[in-house]
Amino acid sequence: MTRSRMIAWTWMAALLVGLSGGLAGVQAQSKGDVILATTTSTQDSGLLDVLVPMFEKQSGYRVKTIAVGTGQSLAMGARGDADVVLVHAPTLEKKYVAEGAFVNRRLVMYNDFVVVGPPADPAKVKGMRQLAKAFRQIAESKVLFASRGDNSGTHLLEKQLWDKAGAQPAPANYLQLGQGMGAVLTVASEKGAYTLTDRGTYLALQKRLTLDIVFEKAKPLQNIYHVMELNPTRFPKVNHAGGKAFADFLVSSAAQNRIRTFGVDRFGQPLFFPAADKREEELIGADD
């Protein structure tokens, strides 16, 4: 074979390889986008910045994340405006499942909520042992309390805790912000207010906040995340294959192991704990 012919064959081979690689890329992307409706805590903590690229590389799908409150995420799914939801409001989740909006509700992970406030702790909550009394004391101390006010899982729990406390902050001291967890923590820090937050988001933002944990480790503060797929009978046009693929990924050993180690190198402790092999009943205890 002449040198010129060898060069021609080399170029042709390279072109074919390039074309096959390009076609493979097109084929991988042709699965379509997966719309994930989830909470701001999974976004603000940075967890999705780790898990989503893992899933995209493994599956060939692209994920479009919409991070809002759990109530909004569930409502989106119930309208067929998402392909899969990752949320943390068990009672509300079960209601939507019973109504037929979602199927295959699976436990993914958990962490916990904490009450944070100014380092000086003007309400004197630190050291208290009963959560209801701590919330009552915040209300009676006339200090500022920043609420998400967005029907998120965090906001729903907060309202339950005020009910159990039998107290509510005066309107002038109650900041209903209608924003995600990261934004609420920032406002609470700037205004010297107390707030309820998931531990993961607090730890992720702690270095830029002037807030301390003032109450933690009570059973009602357990924060449990489930993934749910949309009901294919009710929503035949959503990307069921993509939604199921993402849900399956979250409970896979690869994702569960990554959840287990996420945050350890930066904070010395995980921000979430994997729970695909657990039952919800194991994680929820009696009230204090």
VOGU-812858 format. One record per residue: residue number from 0; residue in one letter; x, y, z of N, C-alpha, C in turn. Coordinates in steps of 0.2 Angstrom, whole numbers, plus 5000, padded with zeros to 4 digits. Layout:
  seq  type  n_c1  n_c2  n_c3  ca_c1  ca_c2  ca_c3  c_c1  c_c2  c_c3
  NUM     a     X     Y     Z      X      Y      Z     X     Y     Z
...
# end
This chain:
  seq  type  n_c1  n_c2  n_c3  ca_c1  ca_c2  ca_c3  c_c1  c_c2  c_c3
    0     m  5004  4994  5000   5000   5000   5000  5004  5006  5000
    1     t  5003  5011  4996   5007   5017   4995  5006  5021  5001
    2     r  5010  5026  5003   5010   5030   5008  5004  5035  5008
    3     s  5002  5037  5002   4996   5041   5001  4990  5038  5003
    4     r  4990  5031  5001   4984   5027   5002  4983  5026  5010
    5     m  4989  5024  5013   4989   5023   5020  4986  5029  5024
    6     i  4988  5035  5022   4986   5041   5025  4978  5042  5024
    7     a  4976  5040  5018   4969   5041   5016  4965  5036  5021
    8     w  4967  5030  5021   4964   5025   5026  4964  5027  5033
    9     t  4969  5030  5035   4970   5033   5042  4965  5038  5044
   10     w  4964  5043  5039   4959   5048   5040  4952  5045  5040
   11     m  4951  5040  5035   4944   5038   5035  4942  5034  5041
   12     a  4947  5030  5044   4946   5027   5050  4945  5031  5056
   13     a  4948  5037  5056   4947   5042   5061  4940  5045  5061
   14     l  4938  5046  5054   4932   5049   5053  4926  5045  5055
   15     l  4927  5038  5054   4922   5033   5056  4922  5033  5064
   16     v  4927  5033  5067   4927   5033   5074  4924  5039  5077
   17     g  4926  5045  5074   4922   5051   5076  4915  5051  5076
   18     l  4913  5048  5070   4906   5048   5068  4902  5043  5073
   19     s  4905  5037  5074   4902   5032   5079  4902  5035  5086
   20     g  4907  5039  5088   4907   5042   5095  4901  5047  5095
   21     g  4901  5051  5090   4896   5056   5089  4889  5053  5090
   22     l  4888  5048  5086   4881   5045   5086  4880  5042  5092
   23     a  4885  5039  5096   4884   5036   5102  4881  5042  5107
   24     g  4885  5048  5106   4883   5053   5111  4876  5055  5109
   25     v  4874  5056  5103   4867   5057   5101  4862  5052  5104
   26     q  4864  5046  5103   4860   5040   5106  4859  5041  5113
   27     a  4864  5042  5117   4864   5043   5124  4859  5049  5126
   28     q  4859  5054  5122   4855   5060   5124  4848  5059  5122
   29     s  4847  5055  5117   4840   5054   5114  4835  5051  5119
   30     k  4838  5049  5125   4833   5046   5130  4829  5052  5133
   31     g  4831  5058  5132   4827   5064   5134  4829  5066  5141
   32     d  4826  5072  5143   4827   5075   5150  4823  5072  5155
   33     v  4826  5071  5161   4822   5069   5167  4821  5075  5171
   34     i  4814  5077  5172   4813   5083   5176  4812  5081  5184
   35     l  4816  5083  5188   4816   5081   5195  4814  5087  5199
   36     a  4808  5086  5202   4805   5091   5207  4808  5089  5214
   37     t  4811  5093  5218   4814   5091   5224  4814  5097  5229
   38     t  4817  5097  5234   4817   5102   5240  4823  5106  5239
   39     t  4823  5112  5242   4829   5116   5241  4835  5113  5246
   40     s  4833  5109  5251   4838   5107   5255  4843  5102  5251
   41     t  4840  5098  5246   4845   5094   5243  4849  5098  5238
   42     q  4847  5103  5236   4850   5108   5231  4855  5112  5235
   43     d  4853  5115  5241   4857   5120   5245  4863  5116  5248
   44     s  4862  5110  5250   4867   5106   5253  4873  5104  5249
   45     g  4871  5104  5242   4876   5102   5237  4876  5095  5235
   46     l  4871  5091  5238   4871   5084   5237  4869  5083  5230
   47     l  4865  5086  5227   4863   5085   5220  4868  5087  5215
   48     d  4873  5091  5217   4879   5093   5213  4883  5087  5212
   49     v  4883  5082  5217   4886   5076   5217  4883  5070  5213
   50     l  4876  5069  5215   4872   5064   5213  4870  5064  5206
   51     v  4868  5070  5204   4865   5071   5197  4871  5069  5192
   52     p  4877  5072  5192   4882   5070   5187  4883  5062  5187
   53     m  4883  5059  5193   4884   5052   5193  4879  5049  5189
   54     f  4872  5051  5190   4867   5047   5186  4867  5049  5179
   55     e  4869  5055  5177   4869   5057   5170  4874  5053  5166
   56     k  4880  5052  5169   4886   5048   5166  4884  5041  5165
   57     q  4880  5038  5170   4879   5031   5170  4873  5030  5166
   58     s  4868  5034  5165   4862   5033   5161  4861  5036  5155
   59     g  4864  5041  5153   4863   5045   5147  4858  5049  5147
   60     y  4854  5050  5152   4849   5055   5153  4852  5061  5156
   61     r  4848  5067  5154   4850   5073   5157  4845  5075  5162
   62     v  4847  5078  5168   4842   5079   5173  4841  5087  5174
   63     k  4835  5089  5173   4833   5096   5175  4830  5096  5182
   64     t  4833  5100  5186   4831   5100   5193  4827  5106  5194
   65     i  4822  5105  5198   4818   5111   5200  4817  5110  5208
   66     a  4821  5115  5211   4821   5114   5218  4817  5120  5221
   67     v  4811  5117  5224   4807   5121   5228  4805  5118  5234
   68     g  4800  5120  5238   4797   5117   5244  4794  5110  5242
   69     t  4794  5106  5247   4791   5099   5246  4784  5100  5244
   70     g  4780  5105  5247   4773   5105   5245  4772  5107  5237
   71     q  4777  5112  5235   4777   5114   5228  4779  5108  5223
   72     s  4784  5104  5226   4787   5098   5222  4781  5093  5221
   73     l  4777  5092  5226   4772   5087   5226  4766  5089  5221
   74     a  4765  5096  5222   4760   5099   5218  4762  5098  5210
   75     m  4768  5100  5209   4771   5099   5202  4770  5092  5199
   76     g  4772  5087  5203   4771   5080   5201  4764  5078  5200
   77     a  4759  5081  5205   4752   5079   5204  4749  5082  5198
   78     r  4752  5087  5195   4750   5090   5189  4753  5087  5183
   79     g  4758  5083  5184   4761   5080   5178  4767  5084  5176
   80     d  4769  5089  5180   4774   5094   5177  4781  5091  5179
   81     a  4782  5085  5182   4789   5083   5183  4789  5075  5182
   82     d  4794  5072  5182   4795   5065   5180  4796  5061  5186
   83     v  4799  5064  5192   4800   5060   5198  4801  5066  5203
   84     v  4800  5064  5209   4800   5069   5215  4804  5066  5221
   85     l  4808  5070  5224   4812   5068   5230  4811  5073  5235
   86     v  4807  5071  5240   4804   5076   5245  4805  5073  5252
   87     h  4802  5077  5257   4803   5075   5264  4797  5077  5268
   88     a  4791  5075  5267   4786   5077   5271  4781  5070  5271
   89     p  4783  5065  5275   4780   5059   5274  4772  5059  5274
   90     t  4769  5063  5279   4762   5063   5279  4759  5065  5273
   91     l  4761  5071  5270   4759   5074   5264  4760  5069  5258
   92     e  4766  5066  5258   4768   5061   5253  4762  5055  5252
   93     k  4761  5053  5258   4756   5047   5258  4749  5049  5256
   94     k  4747  5055  5257   4741   5058   5255  4741  5058  5247
   95     y  4746  5060  5244   4746   5060   5237  4747  5053  5234
   96     v  4750  5049  5237   4750   5042   5235  4743  5039  5235
   97     a  4740  5040  5241   4733   5037   5241  4728  5040  5236
   98     e  4729  5046  5234   4725   5049   5229  4727  5047  5222
   99     g  4732  5043  5221   4734   5040   5215  4739  5045  5210
  100     a  4742  5050  5213   4747   5054   5209  4754  5050  5208
  101     f  4756  5047  5214   4762   5044   5214  4762  5036  5215
  102     v  4767  5033  5213   4768   5026   5214  4775  5024  5216
  103     n  4776  5019  5219   4783   5016   5221  4787  5021  5226
  104     r  4784  5023  5231   4787   5027   5236  4792  5024  5240
  105     r  4799  5026  5239   4804   5022   5242  4809  5027  5246
  106     l  4811  5024  5252   4815   5028   5256  4822  5029  5254
  107     v  4825  5035  5254   4831   5036   5251  4837  5037  5256
  108     m  4835  5042  5261   4840   5044   5266  4837  5048  5271
  109     y  4840  5050  5276   4838   5054   5281  4843  5059  5284
  110     n  4841  5064  5288   4846   5067   5292  4841  5070  5298
  111     d  4842  5076  5300   4838   5078   5305  4837  5086  5305
  112     f  4832  5089  5308   4831   5096   5308  4834  5098  5315
  113     v  4836  5104  5315   4839   5108   5321  4836  5115  5321
  114     v  4836  5117  5327   4834   5124   5329  4840  5128  5329
  115     v  4841  5133  5325   4847   5138   5326  4844  5145  5328
  116     g  4849  5148  5331   4847   5155   5333  4854  5159  5334
  117     p  4853  5165  5336   4859   5170   5338  4864  5166  5343
  118     p  4870  5167  5342   4875   5164   5347  4873  5166  5354
  119     a  4871  5172  5355   4869   5174   5362  4863  5171  5365
  120     d  4859  5168  5361   4853   5164   5363  4848  5168  5367
  121     p  4846  5174  5365   4841   5178   5369  4835  5175  5372
  122     a  4833  5169  5369   4827   5166   5371  4829  5160  5376
  123     k  4835  5159  5377   4838   5154   5382  4835  5147  5381
  124     v  4836  5145  5375   4834   5139   5373  4839  5133  5374
  125     k  4845  5135  5373   4851   5130   5374  4850  5127  5381
  126     g  4850  5120  5381   4850   5116   5387  4843  5114  5389
  127     m  4838  5116  5385   4831   5114   5386  4831  5107  5383
  128     r  4826  5102  5386   4826   5095   5384  4819  5094  5380
  129     q  4814  5098  5381   4808   5097   5378  4807  5102  5372
  130     l  4806  5099  5366   4805   5103   5360  4799  5108  5361
  131     a  4793  5105  5363   4787   5109   5363  4789  5115  5368
  132     k  4792  5114  5374   4794   5120   5378  4799  5125  5375
  133     a  4803  5122  5371   4808   5127   5368  4804  5131  5363
  134     f  4800  5129  5359   4796   5133   5355  4792  5138  5358
  135     r  4789  5135  5364   4784   5140   5368  4789  5146  5371
  136     q  4795  5144  5373   4799   5149   5375  4801  5154  5370
  137     i  4802  5152  5364   4804   5157   5358  4798  5161  5357
  138     a  4792  5159  5357   4786   5163   5356  4786  5168  5362
  139     e  4786  5166  5368   4785   5170   5374  4791  5175  5375
  140     s  4797  5174  5372   4802   5178   5373  4802  5184  5368
  141     k  4798  5184  5363   4797   5190   5359  4803  5191  5355
  142     v  4806  5186  5353   4812   5186   5348  4810  5185  5341
  143     l  4814  5186  5336   4812   5185   5329  4813  5178  5328
  144     f  4808  5176  5324   4808   5169   5321  4807  5169  5314
  145     a  4812  5166  5310   4811   5166   5302  4808  5160  5300
  146     s  4802  5160  5297   4799   5154   5294  4800  5154  5286
  147     r  4800  5148  5284   4800   5147   5276  4794  5149  5274
  148     g  4788  5148  5277   4782   5150   5274  4780  5148  5267
  149     d  4782  5142  5265   4782   5140   5258  4778  5133  5257
  150     n  4775  5131  5263   4772   5124   5262  4777  5119  5261
  151     s  4783  5120  5262   4789   5115   5262  4788  5110  5267
  152     g  4792  5104  5267   4792   5099   5272  4794  5103  5279
  153     t  4799  5107  5278   4802   5111   5284  4796  5115  5287
  154     h  4793  5119  5283   4787   5123   5285  4782  5119  5288
  155     l  4780  5113  5285   4774   5109   5288  4776  5107  5295
  156     l  4783  5105  5296   4785   5102   5303  4785  5108  5308
  157     e  4787  5114  5305   4787   5120   5310  4780  5121  5312
  158     k  4775  5121  5308   4768   5123   5310  4766  5117  5315
  159     q  4768  5111  5314   4766   5106   5319  4769  5107  5326
  160     l  4775  5110  5326   4778   5111   5332  4775  5117  5336
  161     w  4773  5122  5332   4770   5127   5335  4763  5125  5338
  162     d  4760  5121  5335   4753   5118   5337  4754  5114  5344
  163     k  4760  5110  5344   4761   5106   5350  4763  5110  5356
  164     a  4767  5116  5354   4769   5120   5359  4763  5124  5362
  165     g  4758  5125  5358   4752   5129   5361  4753  5136  5361
  166     a  4758  5138  5356   4760   5145   5356  4762  5147  5349
  167     q  4762  5154  5348   4764   5156   5341  4767  5163  5342
  168     p  4773  5164  5338   4776   5171   5339  4771  5177  5337
  169     a  4772  5182  5340   4768   5188   5338  4769  5190  5331
  170     p  4764  5192  5327   4765   5194   5320  4771  5198  5319
  171     a  4773  5203  5323   4778   5207   5322  4785  5204  5323
  172     n  4785  5198  5326   4791   5194   5327  4792  5188  5323
  173     y  4787  5187  5318   4787   5181   5314  4788  5183  5307
  174     l  4793  5181  5304   4795   5183   5297  4794  5177  5293
  175     q  4788  5178  5289   4786   5172   5284  4789  5174  5277
  176     l  4794  5171  5275   4799   5173   5270  4797  5170  5263
  177     g  4794  5164  5263   4792   5161   5257  4798  5160  5252
  178     q  4803  5158  5255   4810   5156   5252  4812  5149  5254
  179     g  4818  5147  5250   4821   5141   5252  4825  5141  5258
  180     m  4828  5136  5260   4831   5135   5266  4838  5139  5267
  181     g  4841  5139  5261   4847   5143   5261  4846  5151  5262
  182     a  4841  5153  5259   4839   5160   5259  4837  5162  5266
  183     v  4833  5158  5269   4830   5159   5276  4835  5159  5281
  184     l  4840  5154  5280   4846   5155   5285  4850  5161  5284
  185     t  4851  5164  5278   4854   5170   5277  4850  5176  5281
  186     v  4844  5176  5280   4840   5181   5283  4840  5181  5291
  187     a  4839  5175  5293   4840   5173   5300  4846  5176  5303
  188     s  4852  5174  5300   4858   5176   5302  4859  5184  5302
  189     e  4856  5187  5297   4857   5195   5296  4853  5198  5302
  190     k  4847  5195  5303   4842   5199   5308  4842  5196  5315
  191     g  4847  5191  5316   4847   5188   5323  4841  5184  5325
  192     a  4838  5181  5320   4832   5177   5321  4833  5169  5322
  193     y  4829  5166  5326   4829   5159   5326  4825  5156  5320
  194     t  4827  5150  5318   4823   5146   5313  4824  5139  5314
  195     l  4820  5135  5310   4820   5128   5310  4824  5126  5303
  196     t  4829  5122  5303   4832   5120   5297  4834  5113  5297
  197     d  4835  5110  5291   4838   5103   5291  4846  5104  5292
  198     r  4849  5099  5295   4856   5100   5298  4860  5101  5292
  199     g  4859  5097  5286   4863   5097   5280  4864  5104  5277
  200     t  4859  5107  5276   4859   5114   5274  4863  5119  5278
  201     y  4861  5118  5285   4865   5122   5290  4872  5121  5290
  202     l  4874  5115  5290   4882   5113   5289  4885  5116  5283
  203     a  4881  5115  5277   4884   5117   5271  4885  5125  5271
  204     l  4881  5129  5275   4882   5136   5274  4885  5139  5281
  205     q  4886  5135  5286   4888   5137   5292  4893  5142  5293
  206     k  4898  5142  5288   4904   5147   5289  4902  5154  5287
  207     r  4897  5155  5283   4895   5162   5282  4888  5164  5286
  208     l  4887  5160  5291   4881   5162   5295  4883  5163  5303
  209     t  4880  5168  5306   4881   5169   5313  4875  5166  5317
  210     l  4875  5160  5316   4869   5156   5320  4872  5150  5323
  211     d  4870  5148  5329   4872   5142   5332  4866  5137  5333
  212     i  4867  5131  5333   4862   5126   5335  4860  5127  5342
  213     v  4854  5128  5344   4851   5129   5350  4847  5123  5353
  214     f  4845  5119  5348   4841   5113   5350  4841  5108  5345
  215     e  4843  5102  5347   4844   5096   5342  4842  5089  5345
  216     k  4842  5084  5341   4842   5077   5343  4835  5075  5347
  217     a  4830  5078  5345   4823   5076   5347  4820  5071  5342
  218     k  4816  5066  5344   4813   5062   5339  4809  5065  5333
  219     p  4805  5070  5335   4801   5074   5330  4805  5078  5325
  220     l  4811  5078  5326   4816   5082   5322  4819  5078  5316
  221     q  4817  5071  5316   4819   5067   5311  4817  5069  5304
  222     n  4821  5069  5299   4820   5072   5293  4821  5066  5287
  223     i  4816  5064  5285   4816   5058   5280  4814  5059  5273
  224     y  4818  5057  5268   4817   5059   5261  4815  5052  5258
  225     h  4810  5053  5253   4808   5048   5249  4808  5050  5242
  226     v  4809  5045  5237   4808   5046   5230  4802  5043  5228
  227     m  4798  5046  5223   4792   5044   5221  4791  5045  5213
  228     e  4789  5040  5210   4788   5040   5203  4781  5042  5201
  229     l  4779  5045  5196   4772   5047   5194  4769  5041  5192
  230     n  4762  5041  5193   4758   5036   5191  4757  5036  5184
  231     p  4759  5030  5180   4759   5030   5173  4752  5030  5170
  232     t  4747  5027  5174   4740   5027   5172  4737  5034  5171
  233     r  4739  5038  5176   4736   5045   5177  4740  5050  5172
  234     f  4747  5049  5171   4751   5053   5167  4755  5049  5162
  235     p  4751  5047  5157   4755   5043   5151  4760  5047  5147
  236     k  4760  5054  5148   4765   5057   5143  4771  5059  5147
  237     v  4772  5058  5153   4778   5060   5156  4784  5055  5155
  238     n  4790  5057  5157   4795   5052   5155  4796  5047  5161
  239     h  4792  5042  5160   4792   5037   5166  4798  5033  5166
  240     a  4801  5031  5160   4807   5027   5160  4813  5031  5163
  241     g  4813  5038  5162   4818   5042   5165  4817  5043  5172
  242     g  4811  5044  5174   4809   5045   5181  4811  5039  5185
  243     k  4809  5033  5183   4811   5027   5186  4818  5025  5187
  244     a  4822  5027  5181   4829   5026   5181  4832  5030  5187
  245     f  4830  5036  5187   4833   5041   5193  4831  5038  5200
  246     a  4825  5036  5200   4823   5033   5207  4827  5027  5209
  247     d  4828  5023  5204   4832   5017   5205  4839  5018  5206
  248     f  4841  5023  5203   4848   5026   5205  4849  5028  5212
  249     l  4844  5032  5214   4845   5034   5221  4845  5029  5227
  250     v  4842  5023  5225   4842   5018   5230  4847  5013  5228
  251     s  4851  5014  5223   4857   5009   5221  4862  5010  5226
  252     s  4867  5004  5226   4872   5004   5231  4877  5010  5229
  253     a  4878  5012  5223   4883   5017   5221  4880  5024  5224
  254     a  4874  5025  5223   4871   5032   5226  4871  5032  5234
  255     q  4869  5026  5237   4869   5026   5244  4876  5026  5247
  256     n  4881  5023  5244   4887   5024   5247  4890  5031  5246
  257     r  4888  5035  5241   4890   5042   5240  4886  5046  5245
  258     i  4880  5045  5246   4876   5048   5251  4880  5048  5258
  259     r  4882  5041  5259   4885   5040   5266  4891  5044  5267
  260     t  4895  5046  5262   4902   5049   5263  4901  5057  5261
  261     f  4895  5059  5259   4895   5066   5257  4895  5070  5263
  262     g  4900  5075  5263   4901   5080   5268  4906  5078  5273
  263     v  4908  5071  5273   4913   5069   5278  4920  5073  5278
  264     d  4922  5073  5272   4929   5077   5271  4928  5084  5272
  265     r  4923  5087  5272   4922   5094   5273  4920  5096  5280
  266     f  4916  5092  5283   4913   5094   5289  4915  5089  5295
  267     g  4918  5083  5293   4919   5078   5298  4913  5074  5299
  268     q  4908  5075  5296   4902   5071   5297  4898  5071  5291
  269     p  4894  5066  5290   4890   5066   5284  4884  5070  5284
  270     l  4881  5073  5279   4876   5078   5279  4869  5074  5279
  271     f  4870  5068  5276   4864   5063   5275  4866  5056  5277
  272     f  4861  5052  5279   4863   5045   5280  4858  5041  5275
  273     p  4861  5036  5272   4858   5032   5267  4853  5028  5271
  274     a  4847  5026  5267   4841   5023   5271  4838  5018  5267
  275     a  4840  5017  5261   4836   5012   5256  4835  5005  5259
  276     d  4839  5003  5264   4838   4997   5267  4834  4997  5273
  277     k  4831  5003  5275   4828   5003   5281  4820  5004  5280
  278     r  4817  5004  5285   4809   5005   5285  4808  5012  5289
  279     e  4803  5015  5286   4801   5022   5289  4800  5021  5296
  280     e  4797  5016  5298   4795   5015   5306  4801  5015  5310
  281     e  4807  5013  5307   4813   5012   5311  4815  5019  5313
  282     l  4814  5024  5309   4817   5031   5309  4812  5036  5313
  283     i  4806  5034  5314   4801   5039   5317  4800  5036  5324
  284     g  4801  5041  5329   4799   5039   5336  4794  5043  5338
  285     a  4792  5041  5345   4787   5045   5348  4789  5052  5349
  286     d  4784  5056  5350   4785   5063   5352  4788  5064  5359
  287     d  4791  5070  5360   4794   5071   5367  4788  5074  5371
# end
